[in-house]
Amino acid sequence: MLSSSASRSLADRWLATPEDRTRIGEPLKQRFSEVIVDESQDCGSEELAVLGLLREYGVDLVMVADLNQSIYAFRQAVPEKVLSFAATLPQGERLDGNFRSTPAICRITASVRGLTQLDHALGPHRELTVPIRLLPYDKAVRLRVLYAGSHRHMADLIRKDQQVGRIPSDADPEGTALALVALAEGLAAYVLTGVIPAIHAREQVLEAVTALYP
């Protein structure tokens, strides 16, 4: 079994000579008529070299990307090279349907990124009108400290309930507390950004706590 980095290294080596390119390209041309690359903003030089080989052998390429969402710089993703490569392909239509965010999130995202075209909220939260609330960095840091304290306190409570038999002894207090706090933190972010109402977040946290008690 090869790791991802080893696979990219081998691809880079095999595509370096005309003989190997022909040996690899011909079977690929017979096997594939079209290749669709989703999240292609995270392609690195090796992936682009493979795509270049496919194009060289007549395989149609469709690349779907948002360069502002590139998160794999640590893995040598090169968004600027992706943009240059994509510019050599036939240009498709802009995908502006957003199935995750509220209209307010779509607007503020376009504002922060300096975009003139907005995404359109189409998902289950498309009609939510809760405004965006931005937290200053110092408040975010204090929240992290608060969550860490909540984690310790909750782990202690779980241990006490284990000692009296209310919670099964095989439950991991640290891991269980961490999962509950992470759930609460994530739901809090959803509430602050208007994705879900506070009452729904509260119900989900209570359900997770209740599940600890058989």
Secondary structure, DSSP 8 states (H G I E B T S, - for coil): ---HHHHHHHHHHHTTSHHHHHHHHHHHHHH-SEEEETTGGG-BHHHHHHHHHHHHTT-EEEE---GGG---GGGTB-HHHHHHHHTTS-------EESSS-HHHHHHHHHHHT-SS--EE-STTTT---------HHHHHHHHHHHHHHHHHHHHHHHHHHHTTSS-TTS-HHHHHHHHHHHHHHHHHHHHTTSS-HHHHHHHHHHHHHTT--
